[in-house]
């Protein structure tokens, strides 16, 4: 089984510990990104805008061994809105609200494969010492590096925020006062 996952040497180096295989590999990416924006003036004193950005992308991280690809499916959604109210030419109020959700799911051909047994590779046992020295679950299957897994299983990043600002303008000075949370 190890012959399947370790590439054969394609040349000999003077140093036997140096690399012995080299090849160009493609890194195909399928990107599907969409943007939409709306601006609206309710009156001379009130304006709003909204923007949404969506990204649904797939990336295949290949390496010199075609048996070890890593697939990344990315779903990102970002929304930004703003309302501007003008009190006077020197005093306005801005309110901003938005959020960002980034969900990256990483897998490989052995992900969720219950018939794949890492112990059968012949290079020792792979265990999770911080969790009772258990075997990797089918979701965690892969060929880990000896420093840990070569990829995150899933990265989910959520963020939202709001801000309200009141800029004061007295030429030649401008002052912004307000609060924000991110």
NORGIBEL-V976801 format. One record per backbone hydrogen bond with DSSP energy under -0.5 kcal/mol. CO is the residue of the C=O (numbers start at 1). NH is the residue of the N-H. Records with the same first field share a line. If there is no record, write none. Layout:
CO = NH + NH
This chain:
1 = 4 + 5
2 = 5 + 6
5 = 7
14 = 16
15 = 18
20 = 10 + 11
26 = 62
28 = 60
29 = 31
30 = 58
32 = 56
34 = 54
36 = 52
38 = 50
40 = 42 + 48
45 = 86
46 = 42 + 43
47 = 84
48 = 40
49 = 82
50 = 38
51 = 80
52 = 36
53 = 78
54 = 34
55 = 57 + 76
57 = 74
58 = 30
59 = 61 + 72
60 = 62
61 = 70
64 = 66
65 = 68
70 = 61
71 = 107
72 = 59 + 74
73 = 105
74 = 57
75 = 103
76 = 55
77 = 101
78 = 53
79 = 99
80 = 51
81 = 97
82 = 49
83 = 85 + 95
84 = 47
85 = 87 + 93
88 = 91
90 = 169
91 = 87 + 88
92 = 167
93 = 85
94 = 165
95 = 83
96 = 163
97 = 81
98 = 161
99 = 79
100 = 159
101 = 77
102 = 104 + 157
103 = 75 + 105
104 = 106 + 155
105 = 73
107 = 71
108 = 111
110 = 113
112 = 114
113 = 116
116 = 118
117 = 120
118 = 121
119 = 122
125 = 127
126 = 136
127 = 129
128 = 131 + 133 + 134
129 = 132
131 = 134
134 = 128
137 = 140 + 141
138 = 112 + 113 + 141
142 = 144
145 = 148
148 = 145
153 = 106
154 = 156
155 = 104 + 157
156 = 158
157 = 102
159 = 100
161 = 98
162 = 181
163 = 96
164 = 179
165 = 94 + 167
166 = 177
167 = 92
168 = 170 + 175
170 = 173
173 = 170
175 = 168
177 = 166
179 = 164
181 = 162
